[in-house]
Amino acid sequence: LSAAGGLQGASNGTARMAIKVIVFDFDGTLIDSNPLKYDAYFDLFPNDEWHAQTIRQLLSEIFEESRFVILEEILKRLGDNTGMDLKLKARKLAERYNDIVLAGAKTCSEKPGAQKALAALVRQYKLYLSSTSPDSALKEIIHFRNWDSYFEGIFGYPNEKSRTLQHIMEQENVASFEVLVVGDGESDRKSALENSCPFIHVSGNFHFEELENSIAHL
C-alpha cells in the first residue's frame, strides 16, 4: 500500500484530510479480473509458441492500454501490415475479446472487501469509476453486479484517465487535493500525478478494510 501524487502539493494537514471525491480504477482494483483479461488475448490466436511469445512480450510492455491498441499492435508484430484492413481485423478481434472478458468479469471475484467498502464510502464521498475497459462493457458489468448506485459517474474507453479526472474535478467543483485516485496500475498513478491528486496503490494483497485508514493517513 502506498500513497503518492498530490500529497506533495498539499500544504497542510487540513488540506490532506479534505478528501471529497474518490475515483476508482476497475480491473485489478475492484475486481480480480486482470488474469482473465491477460489470458483472453491468447485465446484469440493459434496456440503455438511463436504467437504466445509475441503476445507475452507485448503485454509486458503495454498491458494497461486499451484492447483495441493492444490487438492492433499484436497484429503488426505478427506481420500483418495491411493498413485499414488491420484496424478492421483488430476491431473484430476486440469484439471476440470483449465477449470473453465480459462474461468472466461479471462473475469473477471482487477484491477482498470491495463491495462492502463501496457501500460504506458512498455515504461519505462522491465515488467515480475510471477504466480502460470499453465504456459500454464497463457499465454492463457494473449493472450486472448491482453496483450502479455507488457511482456518480462511470468512464471507460475511449475516455482517457487524466482527462476524466479533470472533468470530475470541474463537475464536482473540487480542488485536486480533494480527489483521491485508487488503482493498481501505472496509468492510475500517472493520471493522479498529472492532476496533483493523492493516490493509493492497490497491491496484490490489498484489502479494502485498509482503505479508510489509508484515507485518514493522507
C-alpha positions in Angstrom: 0.0 0.0 0.0 1.4 3.4 -0.9 0.3 7.0 -1.4 1.7 9.4 -4.0 0.9 12.1 -6.4 -0.9 15.1 -5.0 0.4 14.6 -1.5 3.4 16.7 -2.3 1.2 19.6 -3.3 -0.9 19.6 -0.1 0.5 22.3 2.1 -1.2 21.5 5.5 -2.9 18.7 7.4 -6.3 20.2 6.9 -5.9 20.0 3.1 -4.6 16.5 3.2 -7.7 15.3 5.1 -10.2 17.1 2.9 -11.0 14.2 0.5 -14.4 14.7 -1.1 -14.2 12.5 -4.2 -12.7 9.0 -4.8 -12.0 7.8 -8.3 -11.6 4.1 -8.6 -10.0 2.0 -11.3 -11.9 -1.2 -12.0 -10.0 -4.2 -13.3 -7.4 -5.3 -10.7 -8.7 -2.7 -8.2 -12.4 -3.6 -7.5 -12.5 -7.0 -9.2 -9.8 -9.6 -9.7 -10.1 -9.6 -13.5 -6.6 -8.9 -14.7 -5.7 -12.7 -15.1 -8.9 -13.1 -17.1 -8.1 -10.1 -19.3 -4.5 -11.3 -19.8 -5.4 -14.9 -20.8 -8.1 -13.8 -23.2 -5.6 -12.4 -25.7 -4.0 -15.8 -26.1 -7.5 -17.3 -26.8 -7.8 -15.2 -30.0 -4.7 -16.6 -31.7 -3.3 -20.0 -32.6 -1.9 -22.0 -29.7 1.8 -22.1 -30.6 5.0 -20.7 -29.1 5.6 -18.0 -31.7 2.1 -16.4 -31.2 2.4 -16.9 -27.4 5.8 -15.3 -27.1 4.8 -12.4 -29.3 1.7 -11.8 -27.2 3.6 -12.2 -23.9 6.2 -9.7 -24.9 3.7 -7.1 -26.0 1.6 -7.5 -22.8 4.7 -7.0 -20.7 5.1 -3.6 -22.4 1.5 -2.2 -22.8 -0.9 -4.3 -20.8 -2.7 -1.2 -19.5 -3.5 0.1 -22.9 -7.0 -0.4 -24.4 -7.7 -3.8 -26.0 -8.0 -2.0 -29.4 -4.5 -0.6 -29.2 -3.1 -4.0 -27.9 -4.8 -6.1 -30.6 -3.7 -3.8 -33.4 -0.1 -3.9 -32.1 -0.2 -7.7 -31.8 -1.3 -8.0 -35.5 1.5 -5.7 -36.5 4.1 -7.7 -34.7 2.7 -10.9 -36.2 3.4 -9.3 -39.6 0.0 -8.0 -40.6 0.6 -4.6 -42.0 -2.5 -4.1 -44.2 -3.5 -0.6 -43.2 -7.2 0.0 -42.8 -7.8 -3.8 -43.0 -5.6 -4.1 -39.9 -7.9 -1.8 -37.9 -10.9 -3.7 -39.1 -9.3 -7.0 -38.0 -8.4 -5.5 -34.7 -12.0 -4.3 -34.1 -13.3 -7.8 -34.9 -10.8 -9.4 -32.6 -11.8 -6.9 -29.9 -15.4 -7.9 -30.2 -14.5 -11.5 -29.5 -12.1 -10.4 -26.7 -14.9 -8.4 -25.2 -17.3 -11.3 -25.2 -14.8 -13.5 -23.3 -13.9 -10.8 -20.8 -17.4 -9.5 -20.3 -18.7 -12.9 -19.3 -15.8 -13.5 -16.9 -15.8 -10.0 -15.4 -19.5 -10.3 -14.4 -18.8 -13.2 -12.1 -15.1 -13.2 -11.1 -14.2 -12.5 -7.6 -14.2 -9.0 -6.2 -11.0 -7.7 -4.5 -11.4 -8.5 -0.8 -13.8 -6.2 0.9 -14.5 -4.1 -2.3 -18.3 -4.0 -2.3 -18.5 -3.6 1.5 -16.1 -0.6 1.2 -18.1 1.0 -1.6 -21.3 0.7 0.4 -19.6 2.5 3.3 -17.7 5.1 1.4 -20.6 6.2 -0.7 -22.2 7.6 2.5 -19.2 10.0 2.9 -17.7 10.6 -0.5 -18.7 11.1 -4.2 -17.5 7.9 -6.0 -16.5 7.6 -9.6 -15.1 4.8 -11.8 -12.4 5.3 -14.5 -11.2 2.4 -16.5 -9.6 1.5 -19.9 -12.3 -1.1 -20.4 -14.8 -0.1 -23.1 -17.4 2.3 -21.7 -20.5 0.2 -22.7 -19.0 -3.1 -21.4 -17.9 -1.5 -18.2 -21.4 -0.2 -17.5 -22.9 -3.6 -18.3 -20.6 -5.3 -15.8 -21.4 -2.7 -13.1 -25.1 -3.1 -13.7 -24.8 -6.9 -13.6 -23.1 -6.7 -10.2 -25.7 -4.2 -8.9 -23.0 -1.6 -8.2 -24.7 1.3 -10.2 -25.9 3.1 -7.1 -22.4 3.5 -5.7 -21.1 5.7 -8.6 -21.8 9.3 -9.6 -20.2 8.6 -13.0 -18.7 5.7 -14.9 -16.0 6.4 -17.5 -14.5 3.7 -19.8 -12.6 3.7 -23.1 -12.3 5.9 -25.1 -12.2 8.3 -22.1 -8.6 9.0 -21.1 -7.9 8.8 -17.3 -6.2 12.1 -16.9 -8.9 14.0 -18.7 -11.5 12.1 -16.8 -10.0 13.3 -13.6 -10.1 16.9 -14.9 -13.7 16.5 -15.9 -14.7 15.1 -12.4 -12.9 18.0 -10.7 -14.8 20.5 -12.8 -18.1 18.8 -12.3 -17.7 18.5 -8.6 -16.1 21.9 -8.2 -13.3 20.5 -6.1 -9.5 21.0 -5.8 -7.0 18.4 -6.8 -6.1 17.5 -3.2 -9.8 16.7 -2.6 -9.8 14.0 -5.2 -8.3 10.6 -4.3 -7.4 8.1 -7.0 -7.4 4.4 -6.1 -5.9 2.0 -8.6 -3.5 -0.9 -9.3 -1.8 0.4 -12.4 0.7 2.9 -13.7 -2.0 4.7 -15.7 -3.8 5.4 -12.4 -0.7 6.7 -10.7 0.2 8.8 -13.7 -3.3 10.3 -14.0 -3.1 11.3 -10.3 0.3 12.7 -10.6 -0.6 14.8 -13.7 -3.5 16.3 -11.8 -1.8 16.6 -8.5 -4.2 14.3 -6.8 -3.4 11.9 -3.9 -3.1 8.3 -5.0 -3.4 4.9 -3.2 -1.9 1.9 -4.9 -3.9 -1.4 -4.7 -1.3 -4.1 -4.5 -1.8 -7.8 -4.9 -2.5 -8.4 -1.2 -4.6 -5.2 -0.7 -7.8 -5.5 1.4 -10.3 -2.7 1.3 -10.6 -2.7 5.1 -7.3 -0.8 4.9 -8.7 2.0 2.7 -10.4 4.1 5.4 -7.2 4.1 7.5 -5.2 5.0 4.4 -7.5 7.9 3.7 -7.2 9.1 7.3 -3.4 9.0 6.9 -3.5 11.2 3.9 
